[in-house]
Amino acid sequence: MSLSPDILHAAHLLREGKVVAFPTETVYGLGANALDPMAVARIFELKERPSFDPLIVHIADIREIGRITTSNDHRVQQLAARFWPGPLTIILPKSDLIPDIVTSGLSTVGIRMPANPIARELIREAGCPVAAPSANKFGQLSPTLASHVAKQLPDVDYILDGGQSAVGIESTIISLNDQGFEILRHGVITKEEIEQLIPYYALPVEEKTNIVSPGMLKSHYSPEKPLYIIGSDYTAPADRSRVGLLSYRGDDISGYAQVETLSSTGDLKTCAVNLFAAIHRLEESDVDFIVAEPVPEQGIGIAVMDKLRKAAYRYL
């Protein structure tokens, strides 16, 4: 099957050391040839991303693991067989092929194989692993549409439009240890699903490195307008005429200037898919600030609440 001219052009730009925004099933990524340190440096420049925050490397062929990591852990193959292509990132010891700028000087690298077919076709055609964080300014809302990328990153070399992201939140990130696995960033793949293959074991705090994967900062995914989570520490305002509501199910919406409902049926996967796009729309409206209803912290809801708390952190 022949590739679209857009994918061919984007792949050519990656080979030339350019930076391309492209769709994945999670959110849009800002990609560069992971083996080209100058191209990767451009990612940090465009995002205004601190150099201590490592990037995820995306692959389209399981055999790439043997090239870009030194891992021979049989559990990686188990995880890949179950969850790849898909929204799971695994932290592994890196090979010398991966430049230090990709991993922020760490000896490990995050690897994943995206489920989005456009992303995999792009990586295959480019002929290189692709380092890619989310295609947004550092710490701001993640993009689930090409228009979100264009709004935040007008200087990117090219945006490959693949429509709306199917999952809508970033991948689950795990690390492996002698006893099992640990979750470093919550995503749509849950702890319970992974435990069907490997036991969960959290390393003691003293054995952990501060920032070993993306998404570990307390403040992240923040809109420009203040966002507050309704709960024990914050009550919805009485005057809602200038307030936007991010509603879980759309139950109590009276009086708000604008309402975005994550899922009228309370389906947590739908909440995850709609989360960032809904916040984008509220941010673009003329409301003064945003209040968000919490969702149940079970399954995918854990990841949704993790994103909401990080979005609200700087306004606490």
Secondary structure, 3 states (H helix, E strand, C coil): CCCCHHHHHHHHHHHCCCCEEECCCCCCEEEEECCCHHHHHHHHHHHCCCCCCCCEEECCCHHHHHHHECCCCHHHHHHHHHHCCCCEEEEEEECCCCCHHHHCCCCEEEEECCCCHHHHHHHHHHCCCEECCECCCCCECCCCCHHHHHHHCCCCCEECCCCCCCCCCCCEEEEEECCEEEEEECCCCCHHHHHCCCCECCCCHHHCCCCCCCCCCCCCCECCCCEEECECCECCCCCCCCEEEEECCCCCCCCCCEEEECCCCCCHHHHHHHHHHHHHHHHHCCCCEEEECCCCCCCCHHHHHHHHHHHHHHHC
